[in-house]
Amino acid sequence: MLYAVIPAGGSGTRLWPLSRAGHPKFLHPLTGTSASLLQATVERLAPLTTPDRTLVVTGAAHVAAVARQLTGLPEENILVEPSPRDSCAAIALAAAVIAQRDPDAVMGSFAADHLIRDPDSWVRTVQEAVRGAEHGLLMTVGITPTRPETGYGYLETGDETEGTPWRTVAEFKEKPAAEVAEAYVRSGRHLWNASMFVWRVDVFLAELARQQPALHAGVTAIAAAWGTPEQDDVLGTVWPTLPKISVDYAVMEGAATAGRVATVPGDFGWNDVGDFHTLGDVLPADDAGNVVLGTDAKPGVLLRDTANLVVVPQSGRLVAVLGVRDLIVVDTPDAVLVCPRDRAQDVKALVDELKERGEEGYV
């Protein structure tokens, strides 16, 4: 049985003003249903694991909201990181805590804020990754690219392992320029890196010790105190000293160079819900291509002669839109955003400017 780890961090700045630091995107119902992205992630894991083997790693500010949304999860399975230290510290802490419970465990790490259109296919892909992990490989789930996307990192793959669907991962690639992305897609050897990982905890921790000995020593010390009266003191002392680095940089790139990483290509309608334009592409639309999030809200939304809008009514006011197309309209109690859909990636710049102006209350 797989142990599932869900890193639930980040503030989703390209989904501002809906997503805020205090209530980030994984807590919002951006799935086309009443379920939040986090709840949908846990539901998707049900064929692979159980609530007692499902852990969420999140910040102190989000613990109460996570617990409210995941009432079936044991309280001790919500691991609190005192401050953001990037993905490696969060995932490594979970791996070390799991290793204390079950040294032979296989664990998977799956982000809290992704959408999957075909969960059955996703489950089958993860099961293949588990097989690879049982053979001692550090596994990733790679996404078969559908377009030359510049917003994702890529995995450069080698040959298939005989008798399996696994491919070796030769190299992790940064987010590419447009022409490079086009070459990647044409090559047939590159997959999107969705940051889904599956491995035996002992194999991962050994690789962490080889490449990041300080981080390994720190999470091992914290895990040894986990569940004891010393937990908070050790966590508060050691956590701020841990390197702030992603798991890709810290472990996976070096492991790939050493021939220890493989991937299972997946095609299951994956999307990382990075911005409002993306939401407009993946959520159900009306006949004119308009997507309205949260249609149960009253008084709701009035659209006339509009096309390809993404409208997010969150203030309780009526949102009326007339005679426009290809726009994003987000109405929250304290902020309104209007922008063209093709500028959705630039919303982050507004958040950066608000921070520079010291207007943290809007962030």
C-alpha positions in Angstrom: 0.0 0.0 0.0 1.3 3.4 -1.1 2.0 6.2 1.4 0.7 9.4 -0.3 2.3 12.8 0.5 0.5 16.0 -0.6 2.7 19.2 -0.4 0.1 22.0 0.0 2.0 25.3 -0.3 2.3 28.3 -2.5 -0.1 31.2 -2.9 -1.1 30.8 -6.6 -0.3 34.4 -7.4 -1.5 34.1 -11.1 -5.0 33.4 -9.6 -5.1 36.6 -7.7 -7.4 38.1 -6.3 -9.2 34.8 -5.8 -6.1 33.0 -4.4 -4.4 34.8 -1.5 -1.5 33.9 0.8 -4.0 33.2 3.6 -6.3 31.2 1.3 -4.3 29.8 -1.6 -5.6 28.1 -4.7 -5.6 24.5 -3.4 -8.3 25.4 -0.9 -10.6 26.7 -3.6 -13.2 24.7 -5.6 -11.6 25.1 -9.0 -12.5 21.6 -10.2 -15.9 22.3 -11.8 -17.5 20.7 -8.7 -17.9 21.7 -5.1 -14.7 19.9 -4.2 -11.5 22.0 -3.6 -8.4 21.1 -5.5 -7.0 19.6 -2.3 -10.1 17.5 -1.7 -10.1 16.3 -5.3 -6.4 15.2 -4.9 -7.3 13.1 -1.8 -10.3 11.6 -3.5 -8.2 10.7 -6.6 -5.8 8.8 -4.3 -8.5 6.6 -2.8 -7.7 3.6 -5.1 -4.0 3.8 -4.2 -4.0 4.3 -0.4 -6.0 5.0 2.7 -6.5 8.1 4.9 -4.1 6.8 7.6 -1.4 6.6 4.9 -2.1 10.0 3.4 0.0 12.9 4.7 -0.4 16.6 3.9 2.5 19.0 4.4 1.3 22.6 4.8 2.1 25.9 6.4 0.9 26.9 9.8 -1.5 29.5 8.3 -3.4 26.7 6.4 -3.5 23.9 9.0 -7.0 24.7 10.2 -8.5 25.1 6.7 -6.8 21.8 5.6 -8.2 20.0 8.6 -11.7 21.3 8.0 -11.6 20.2 4.4 -10.1 16.8 5.1 -12.1 15.5 8.1 -11.3 11.9 7.3 -7.5 12.4 7.7 -5.9 11.7 11.1 -4.8 14.9 12.8 -1.3 13.6 13.1 -1.1 13.2 9.3 -1.1 17.0 8.7 2.6 17.9 9.0 3.2 21.6 9.7 6.2 23.4 8.2 6.9 26.5 10.4 8.1 28.5 7.3 8.4 27.8 3.5 11.6 26.0 2.7 10.7 25.0 -0.8 9.6 21.5 -1.9 12.7 19.4 -0.9 12.4 20.1 2.9 8.6 19.5 2.8 8.9 16.2 0.9 12.0 15.1 2.8 10.3 15.7 6.2 7.3 13.5 5.1 9.7 10.8 3.8 11.6 10.8 7.1 8.4 10.6 9.2 7.1 7.8 7.1 10.4 6.0 7.4 10.0 6.1 11.2 6.7 4.3 10.8 7.5 1.9 8.0 11.2 1.8 6.8 10.3 -0.3 3.7 7.5 2.0 2.6 6.9 3.3 -1.0 5.7 6.9 -1.0 4.3 9.1 -3.7 4.3 12.9 -3.7 1.5 14.6 -5.5 0.8 18.4 -5.6 -2.4 19.6 -4.0 -3.4 22.0 -6.8 -3.5 19.9 -10.0 -6.5 18.8 -12.1 -6.7 15.3 -13.6 -9.5 14.7 -16.2 -9.0 10.9 -16.3 -8.4 9.7 -12.8 -8.6 6.0 -13.7 -5.7 6.4 -16.2 -3.8 8.4 -13.7 -4.1 5.6 -11.1 -2.8 3.0 -13.6 0.1 5.3 -14.4 1.0 5.7 -10.7 0.7 2.0 -10.2 3.4 1.5 -12.9 5.6 4.0 -11.1 5.2 2.1 -7.9 6.5 -1.0 -9.7 9.6 1.0 -10.7 10.0 2.3 -7.2 9.9 -1.3 -5.8 12.9 -2.0 -8.1 14.8 0.8 -6.3 14.4 3.6 -8.9 13.4 7.2 -8.1 10.3 7.4 -10.3 8.5 10.4 -11.8 5.2 10.6 -13.7 5.9 12.4 -16.9 3.1 14.0 -19.0 3.0 13.3 -22.7 3.1 16.9 -24.1 0.1 18.1 -26.1 1.7 21.4 -27.2 5.1 23.2 -27.0 4.4 24.7 -23.6 7.0 27.2 -22.3 5.5 27.3 -18.7 6.6 23.8 -17.7 9.8 22.0 -17.1 10.6 18.9 -19.2 12.1 15.5 -18.7 14.5 14.3 -21.4 14.0 10.6 -21.6 16.1 7.7 -22.8 15.0 4.2 -23.9 12.3 2.2 -22.4 13.3 -0.4 -19.9 12.7 -3.8 -21.5 9.4 -5.4 -20.5 8.1 -2.2 -18.7 6.7 1.2 -19.7 9.5 3.0 -17.8 12.0 5.2 -19.5 15.2 6.4 -18.0 15.4 10.1 -17.3 18.6 11.5 -18.8 18.1 15.1 -17.7 15.7 17.6 -16.1 15.2 20.6 -18.4 14.3 24.1 -17.3 11.2 25.9 -18.7 12.2 26.5 -22.4 11.9 29.2 -24.9 9.2 28.7 -27.5 11.5 27.4 -30.3 13.2 25.0 -27.8 9.8 23.7 -26.6 8.8 23.0 -30.2 11.9 21.0 -30.7 11.2 19.1 -27.5 7.7 18.1 -28.6 9.0 17.1 -32.1 11.7 14.9 -30.6 9.2 12.5 -28.9 11.8 12.1 -26.1 10.6 14.9 -23.8 7.8 14.8 -21.3 6.4 17.6 -19.1 7.7 17.5 -15.5 4.5 17.5 -13.4 6.5 17.1 -10.1 4.8 13.8 -9.3 7.3 11.4 -7.6 7.2 7.8 -6.4 10.1 6.1 -4.5 11.0 3.8 -1.6 11.6 6.1 1.3 14.9 4.4 2.1 16.2 4.9 -1.5 15.1 8.6 -1.5 16.7 9.3 1.9 19.9 7.6 0.9 20.1 9.8 -2.2 19.3 12.9 -0.1 22.1 12.0 2.3 24.5 11.7 -0.7 23.6 15.0 -2.3 22.2 17.1 0.6 23.8 15.8 3.8 22.8 18.9 5.9 19.1 18.7 4.8 19.1 14.9 5.4 20.6 15.4 8.9 18.0 18.0 9.7 14.9 16.1 8.7 16.2 13.0 10.3 16.5 14.8 13.6 13.1 16.3 13.3 11.5 12.9 12.4 13.2 11.2 15.4 11.4 13.7 17.6 8.1 13.5 15.8 5.2 12.6 18.0 7.3 13.2 21.2 7.1 16.1 23.7 10.3 17.4 22.0 8.7 17.7 18.5 8.0 21.4 18.6 11.3 22.4 20.1 13.3 20.3 17.6 11.2 21.5 14.7 11.5 25.1 15.7 15.3 24.9 16.1 16.2 22.8 13.1 13.7 23.8 10.4 15.0 27.3 9.8 18.5 25.9 9.2 17.4 23.7 6.3 18.4 24.7 2.8 15.7 26.3 0.8 15.8 24.3 -2.4 13.4 22.4 -4.7 13.5 18.6 -4.7 14.3 18.7 -8.5 17.5 20.7 -7.9 18.4 19.1 -4.6 18.0 15.4 -5.5 16.4 14.5 -8.8 18.8 16.2 -11.2 21.8 14.6 -9.6 20.1 11.2 -9.3 19.2 11.4 -13.0 22.9 12.0 -13.9 23.8 8.9 -11.8 21.2 6.8 -13.7 18.8 6.4 -10.8 15.7 8.1 -12.2 13.0 6.7 -14.5 9.6 8.0 -15.6 6.3 6.5 -16.7 4.7 8.6 -19.5 1.1 9.5 -18.7 -1.8 10.9 -20.8 -4.6 11.5 -18.4 -5.7 15.2 -18.9 -3.3 16.8 -16.5 -3.4 20.5 -15.8 -1.7 22.5 -13.1 -4.3 25.3 -13.0 -1.7 28.0 -13.1 -3.9 30.9 -14.2 -7.5 32.0 -15.1 -7.0 31.4 -18.8 -6.2 27.8 -18.1 -9.3 27.5 -16.0 -11.3 28.7 -18.9 -9.8 26.0 -21.1 -10.4 23.1 -18.7 -13.7 23.8 -16.9 -17.2 23.4 -18.5 -18.3 26.4 -20.6 -21.6 27.6 -22.1 -22.4 27.6 -25.8 -20.4 30.9 -26.2 -17.3 29.6 -24.4 -18.0 31.5 -21.2 -16.8 29.9 -18.0 -18.4 31.0 -14.7 -16.9 29.7 -11.5 -19.2 29.1 -8.6 -22.5 29.4 -10.5 -24.5 28.7 -7.3 -23.6 32.1 -6.0 -26.5 34.6 -5.7 -27.2 37.1 -7.2 -24.6 35.6 -9.6 -23.7 36.6 -13.1 -25.5 38.3 -16.0 -23.8 37.9 -19.4 -25.1 39.4 -22.6 -23.4 39.2 -26.1 -20.2 37.8 -24.5 -17.8 35.1 -25.6 -14.9 33.2 -24.1 -15.0 34.9 -20.7 -13.8 33.6 -17.4 -15.9 35.1 -14.7 -15.3 34.5 -11.0 -18.1 36.0 -8.8 -17.0 35.9 -5.1 -18.3 39.2 -3.6 -22.0 38.5 -3.4 -22.6 41.3 -5.9 -24.2 40.8 -9.3 -21.5 40.7 -12.0 -22.9 42.0 -15.3 -20.8 41.9 -18.5 -22.0 43.2 -21.9 -20.6 43.0 -25.4 -17.0 41.8 -24.7 -15.0 38.7 -25.4 -11.8 37.0 -24.2 -11.7 38.6 -20.8 -11.1 37.5 -17.2 -13.4 39.2 -14.6 -12.7 38.3 -11.0 -14.9 40.0 -8.3 -13.9 39.5 -4.7 -15.1 41.6 -1.6 -12.0 43.8 -1.6 -10.5 43.6 -5.1 -11.7 43.4 -8.8 -9.5 42.1 -11.6 -10.3 42.7 -15.3 -7.7 41.6 -17.9 -7.5 40.0 -21.4 -7.3 36.2 -21.2 -4.0 36.3 -23.1 -2.4 38.4 -20.3 -3.4 35.9 -17.6 0.2 35.0 -16.8 1.0 38.7 -16.1 -1.4 38.8 -13.1 1.6 37.8 -10.9 3.1 41.2 -11.8 0.2 42.9 -10.0 0.8 40.9 -6.9 4.5 41.8 -7.0 3.7 45.5 -7.3 1.3 45.3 -4.4 4.0 43.8 -2.3 6.4 46.6 -3.4 3.8 49.1 -2.4 3.5 47.5 1.0 -0.2 46.6 0.5 0.2 43.1 1.9 -3.5 43.1 2.9 -4.4 42.5 -0.7 -1.9 39.8 -1.2 
